[in-house]
Structure formats: structure tokens, C-alpha cells
Amino acid sequence: MNTTEQTLMKLRYGLLACALALAPAATTLAQEAAAGAATAGATATSGAGAPRQGGGLGIGYERTFPVIASAPWTGKRLPDGQPDISGDWSNTIANHNNTTDPQGGIPNDPRGRPPNTSREERAPSRVSDPQDGQLPYLPWARAKQLELQKGFFDGAKPEYIEPLARCAPAGIPKSFYWHGYEIRQYPGYVVFLFNSGSRIIYLNNPNHLSSSIKLWQGDSRGHWEGNTLVVDVSNLNSKARFGRTAEFTTENVHVVERFIFDNGNKRYNYVATFTDPGAFSQPFTVTVPARRWGIDDKSNGWHYEVPLANNPGKAPIGDHFERMCVENNGGFGQGTAAARK
């Protein structure tokens, strides 16, 4: 066997290994899609925004969510005094398709998948302030956002390709509605393990990095106020988008986040205020509701990608593993493929 034949054989085995590795995930996604379609067919009057049950007590997507007030924390604490909020979480409204109409589908979708409900029947905008649910862009920024939104399915320019398609971190706030994620806590830190990277929040250390350093997830400095984790975020590179509708901020944005947990430790609301006078006429607030997932929930391809560990004779535990990102996978690559035709 010559060198060329050896190289081809190695390539074939590599492709086969990739196919075998991806097969379970593809099966899970197909099953979830089929289940969603079956649910939609069985409850046609409820529309696309109706709650879809996952395994166990899992919430798929809901139209409304409870307000959680900041208050004293009465739940379990860690040895360092932090409220114990560690575990797996996922948003309860929708994925990253649309920021201001989360259950309304992607604008300009060439596959023609419009929502089958009226706007009033779907979940509210993720923009909770201003009251109209719209981002208060300055004219230049709004024009740019609309250009990027239109180009999402085009791919004619590099900037039209959603950064997440290149396996870049999802950034703020999209990380909180791009798949489920895990929260871990350590003395002096809260760590988010996202589907597309990680984020560290430094506690009780307000000193930010030099303003010349820009990061996908920014520099996060937080502290606890009762049931609320308050985080000051600076140093964002603002390369990430809010969703497939292409909302963005500039590098000068400043974010104050409030993670407000209920004392039952089952839900929390992410409430973040963005101030960016270079692109917006006023500060605005984004709200993302989330709920806890655990071993009583069936592992699926979005909210909870945690199969049970193989530990016979012991209490069941979730087996967390790193989810690998493949550049231009799925629908992200179809825009560039179409642009080449």
C-alpha cells in the first residue's frame, strides 16, 4: 500500500468515526423534532408557542413566566456562604432564532416556516424595557442590524455569517438561550459551562481588566444580594450577536446583570440592562427566564444534554461531557453553500 492509499484509508476511518460519534445526537434531535411535530398536531389550537413537555418534569417552551423578586435567600448555602444554585439550567421561552419575537421564527427564512399563531399568542419579546419590546437603536445601528439580518441566509459577505457558525462563544445574552448549560460554584467564583464555551464570574472583586482587553464573554465581577447574583460586565468585544435576527452592541457596551433565583431553587430570571450610547438612544433590558433540569428529566438535544452515568449499584448522576462544535454545521452552513451557487 503506497502513501496515497494509506492517507485515503486513514481519511475513510476518520470519517466513519465521526459518523458513528454523531449518530446518537442526530437520532436524539430527530426524535425530539418528531415529538414536537406530534405535539403540534395533537394540539393544533395551541400553536407553535405552546409549552412542550420534555422528559420528566421538563418544560419545552412556555408563553409566560413568573416574575421573581429580589429577596433574602432562604435556601441551601455553600460553605463559603454563597446560595447553592449549582446544577443544570435552560431557558424556558425559545432558542436564539428571534430576539424580539422569540417564538416567531427567523425573518427572511427561505424555507418558509412562519409562525402559526398571532403575536399575542406567543411569548413576549426578550427586550422587557422599553415597553414596546424593541431595541432602541440609533438609525445607523438599526440599518446595520437589518443588513446583517437580511444577510443571515445569504453568506455573501463574511460578516453575514453568524459567529456561532464558526464555533465562537455565543456571548451575552445569547449564551443563556443557546442550549442548556451548567452552573458550578467555587469559593470566590461562579462558573457557567455553556454549550459554546465557558464564563467565569469573579465574586467580591470589583476591579475590571484593562479596557484595552476585549473578550467574547467580557470581564464579569459579581456579588450576592440575597437571592440575586449581581454582575457588572465590561470588556466585551461585541462580536457575538443576540440571535439569528442579528442584534448587536458596540465594544463600549456596559452590562449590569441580575440573576434572580427563587427560594425553591427551581427557576431564575436573568435580567440584564445594557448601556451603549454609541448604538442606542437609551439603556435597554433583556429578560431570560430559566428553570432547573436534572436526572429526573430525559436527556434531549437542547435543554438537557446530560445522559446518566454508567455507575451500577450507585445513585444515578448526570454524566457531563464537552459538546464539540463543528464549524458550519447544520443550518449555519447552508447560507454559504447557497451563495456559491
JORA-V569761 format. One record per helix or strand of 2 or more residues. SS is the DSSP state (h for helix, s for strand). FROM is the first residue (numbers start at 1). LEN is the number of residues. If there is no record, write none. Layout:
ss=[SS & SS]
from=[FROM & FROM]
len=[LEN & LEN]
This chain:
ss=[h & s & h & s & h & h & h & h & s & s & s & s & s & s & s & s & s & s & h]
from=[3 & 87 & 119 & 127 & 139 & 158 & 163 & 174 & 181 & 189 & 197 & 219 & 228 & 254 & 267 & 284 & 307 & 318 & 330]
len=[40 & 5 & 3 & 3 & 13 & 3 & 4 & 3 & 6 & 6 & 7 & 7 & 7 & 8 & 9 & 10 & 2 & 2 & 11]
